[in-house]
């Protein structure tokens, strides 16, 4: 049994993530179990953990602290593969500009910035904010989660803030949206995506399937 | 710039069936929403929009079950609208598997709902749907008015000013339907799309009037829309999503192929 805990701290729709995990592992019938929970023991019992997030970072961080999720994530990233998605990725950083500035978990060195209103697209038009829709992800540095995912595949994004990481070696995917933004990064057994794999059809399901098989090492 | 322009098939649903009306009346049956959503997803649709057109009057449970059914099998974004009146309606639909919620009439009756919803759930999932009708056409001074209740009630609100206000309240996207064109297959009201797209910085979904693939391309190239929404040209098999994308790509538009 491959148990996947999707951390539930009351921020948004976890139905899609759990359904997509089960669907991506459907060929291993009966062996994948995905469940949304904030229970420490259940998360400890899982083989791998998904840390999702939607909405505003201040509310997310408040709930993370109130439910002691910060401690649970800190423990999980020492022990097992963790996939952080969207605001989950942003929450791993040190600080976000959103909501007049919010201290985040600080597990990865770097900041979360707002898209500059004056960023231009290649047609010379101001970019739309949020960055919403299907954009290309250029794979940088090899990683087991990229197995069978074609380079420059389009994934589904929806966000107004983006991550800047200090250590270039941790970057695994970049995307162009008025500026070069980090769409994926990895830190030991954590893999984080700004896009939503659970909403990115075949390429997203492939990435989730790779996560189900990942042992947390970076080598391919 | 590599962000693709989106093609969004729209499922207007009445008691669990996909239907399509002409200018909001004269409705035809087009089939089972879960099957149709799956087919569109496989054909390359970038999102699905599900509008419960009778939600104001009918039992909501059918809609919730349908949304759950689509979300469990279709792994692209799903927008749900129709009869959304309160934060609780939004929460129920998000929990059923919707990614975005379209608010129309309730936004006009209670603009604070948009503000509270975007604070509570995030702007990224709050789509304000507007039905606009051209009310003046004296040369340069085109004007459009907002209508509610499926296009039945005039509000006196200027469409451009209204959309700006909704974005200030936290709308993350605008679903812009021109009532003059809806169901007519004469093409989008391109001037309306362009004016709205230039007035705000959030993405605009153009809707209402698509009859040909050329219309979809115009919506992006001339209307400056970020996404194009259509129903009948896809439901009744006139064009496939794939044909639409290939055509748009041939016009130099970035699409996800």
Interface residues (C-beta under 8 A of the other chain):
Chain A: X12 X13 X15 X16 X19 X20 X23 X54 X55 X56 X59 X117 X121 X122 X123 X125 X126 X128 X129 X130 X131 X132 X133 X134 X135 X136 X154 X156 X158 X159 X160 X175 X176 X177 X196 X198 X199 X200 X201 X204 X205
Chain B: X1 X2 X3 X4 X5 X6 X41 X46 X68 X71 X72 X73 X75 X76 X77 X94 X95 X96 X97 X98 X99 X119 X120 X121 X122 X123 X124 X125 X172 X173 X201 X202 X203 X224 X226 X227 X256
